[in-house]
């Protein structure tokens, strides 16, 4: 196994259907602009309430990605 160095970013995903979808939305969007995503950690979960019902979920994630080795 080789040694790796990672950078960590923080992203927030949201969904009207649940926290799993909020996580998936955040990772899917981050993967469009960041290469080598490797792991995530949920750091916060919250939501928005409208008329006594859950309107949407928000999940804050720390996402780690490998820093490329110089060529």
Backbone bond lengths (Angstrom), bond angles and torsions (degrees), N, CA, C in turn:
res aa  C-N    CA-C-N  psi(-1)  N-CA   C-N-CA  omega(-1)  CA-C   N-CA-C  phi
1 X - - - 1.459 - - 1.519 109.17 -
2 X 1.313 116.22 132.11 1.464 119.97 -179.01 1.527 110.26 -87.18
3 X 1.324 114.56 159.23 1.461 120.11 176.28 1.528 108.73 -78.66
4 X 1.311 116.56 140.16 1.463 121.93 179.85 1.508 110.22 -127.25
5 X 1.318 115.18 154.54 1.451 122.16 173.44 1.529 106.12 -121.66
6 X 1.324 115.33 136.27 1.459 121.13 -176.26 1.520 110.80 -119.51
7 X 1.295 115.19 151.91 1.456 122.26 168.68 1.518 106.15 -112.42
8 X 1.323 117.35 148.88 1.455 122.14 -178.55 1.531 108.84 -119.88
9 X 1.341 115.07 130.51 1.460 120.93 174.85 1.528 107.93 -119.29
10 X 1.310 116.02 163.81 1.458 120.79 177.22 1.525 108.33 -117.61
11 X 1.315 116.50 129.82 1.469 122.12 178.42 1.524 109.08 -132.06
12 X 1.326 115.95 156.19 1.457 121.77 177.04 1.519 108.24 -123.74
13 X 1.323 116.23 125.32 1.456 121.52 175.91 1.510 109.56 -108.82
14 X 1.323 115.73 152.93 1.463 119.35 177.86 1.521 110.14 -136.13
15 X 1.317 115.25 158.32 1.460 122.00 179.84 1.518 108.86 -162.04
16 X 1.315 116.13 149.35 1.459 120.67 174.68 1.524 111.54 -86.46
17 X 1.340 117.17 -10.91 1.467 119.04 -173.84 1.525 115.39 -105.61
18 X 1.337 119.31 -12.53 1.459 118.55 176.89 1.522 113.29 154.56
19 X 1.325 115.13 171.53 1.465 120.41 -177.02 1.525 112.36 -69.63
20 X 1.336 118.28 -35.72 1.470 119.62 178.39 1.526 110.88 -60.00
21 X 1.320 116.60 -44.28 1.468 119.75 178.01 1.525 111.33 -66.52
22 X 1.315 117.85 -35.16 1.468 120.87 177.24 1.523 110.34 -62.85
23 X 1.331 116.36 -42.00 1.469 120.82 177.25 1.523 109.80 -63.18
24 X 1.317 116.36 -48.40 1.473 120.63 -178.86 1.533 111.19 -61.24
25 X 1.320 117.63 -39.95 1.467 121.00 177.79 1.528 111.39 -62.75
26 X 1.327 116.61 -42.75 1.467 120.58 -179.97 1.523 111.12 -64.13
27 X 1.326 117.04 -45.37 1.464 120.65 -179.02 1.525 110.52 -67.21
28 X 1.329 117.13 -42.71 1.468 120.33 -179.70 1.524 110.90 -60.51
29 X 1.319 116.33 -43.83 1.474 119.49 -179.32 1.518 111.39 -68.84
30 X 1.321 117.68 -43.91 1.470 120.67 179.32 1.526 111.06 -61.04
31 X 1.327 117.00 -36.81 1.468 120.36 -177.76 1.526 112.59 -68.24
32 X 1.322 118.09 -14.90 1.461 121.23 177.48 1.523 112.29 -73.72
33 X 1.328 117.22 -23.55 1.468 120.00 -176.40 1.526 114.01 -124.76
34 X 1.329 118.08 -10.79 1.462 121.42 -178.94 1.530 108.58 -121.31
35 X 1.324 116.29 128.78 1.464 121.49 179.41 1.525 111.47 -89.18
36 X 1.316 115.53 157.16 1.467 123.65 171.57 1.527 114.12 63.87
37 X 1.339 117.92 34.64 1.469 119.92 174.22 1.517 108.05 -58.52
38 X 1.330 116.45 136.56 1.457 119.23 -172.63 1.531 113.51 -128.15
39 X 1.319 118.75 -32.73 1.469 121.02 -177.13 1.523 109.93 -157.88
40 X 1.335 115.53 164.15 1.463 120.20 174.74 1.523 109.32 -144.41
41 X 1.329 114.01 158.55 1.462 122.58 176.95 1.522 108.09 -137.35
42 X 1.320 116.80 126.74 1.461 120.75 176.54 1.528 107.71 -77.89
43 X 1.330 116.63 122.93 1.463 120.40 -178.37 1.522 113.03 -108.94
44 X 1.347 116.34 -19.44 1.459 118.61 -178.59 1.530 109.14 -158.67
45 X 1.302 115.31 142.11 1.461 121.46 174.73 1.523 107.83 -130.12
46 X 1.324 115.58 133.29 1.460 119.86 178.20 1.522 108.06 -152.52
47 X 1.309 116.02 173.89 1.454 119.71 -179.74 1.505 111.63 -153.65
48 X 1.300 114.02 176.62 1.454 121.78 -179.30 1.525 108.30 -122.08
49 X 1.311 116.43 135.59 1.463 121.98 -177.74 1.524 109.28 -112.95
50 X 1.332 115.42 133.00 1.469 121.77 174.32 1.520 108.55 -130.95
51 X 1.316 116.85 128.82 1.469 122.61 178.00 1.530 112.74 52.37
52 X 1.332 116.08 40.18 1.456 120.86 177.42 1.518 115.16 76.10
53 X 1.325 117.80 7.70 1.467 122.14 179.84 1.527 109.89 -123.73
54 X 1.323 116.10 153.09 1.463 120.41 176.04 1.522 108.54 -70.71
55 X 1.325 116.07 121.17 1.467 121.48 179.89 1.520 111.18 -88.98
56 X 1.331 117.16 -42.54 1.459 120.29 175.36 1.524 110.41 -162.30
57 X 1.312 114.57 161.56 1.457 123.86 179.64 1.520 108.45 -109.07
58 X 1.324 116.56 144.89 1.461 122.32 172.93 1.518 108.20 -127.77
59 X 1.326 115.94 136.11 1.458 122.01 179.59 1.525 108.56 -129.49
60 X 1.317 116.76 125.51 1.460 122.16 176.07 1.520 108.21 -93.91
61 X 1.334 115.34 132.11 1.460 121.21 -177.75 1.520 110.48 -125.85
62 X 1.319 116.09 144.61 1.451 121.86 161.32 1.520 105.15 -95.71
63 X 1.325 116.43 129.94 1.460 121.55 -178.29 1.508 108.72 -122.30
64 X 1.328 116.71 127.85 1.449 121.86 179.50 1.512 111.40 -102.81
65 X 1.338 115.34 139.97 1.454 120.06 175.09 1.527 110.02 -138.52
66 X 1.322 114.65 148.93 1.459 120.72 -178.09 1.516 109.91 -72.42
67 X 1.324 115.12 136.46 1.452 120.72 172.73 1.513 106.93 -85.52
68 X 1.327 116.15 127.57 1.457 121.26 -177.58 1.519 110.83 -64.70
69 X 1.324 115.45 144.80 1.455 121.05 175.13 1.528 108.58 -75.11
70 X 1.341 116.74 145.65 1.474 118.30 177.48 1.527 109.94 -63.45
71 X 1.307 115.71 144.99 1.475 120.52 -179.29 1.496 111.42 -79.04
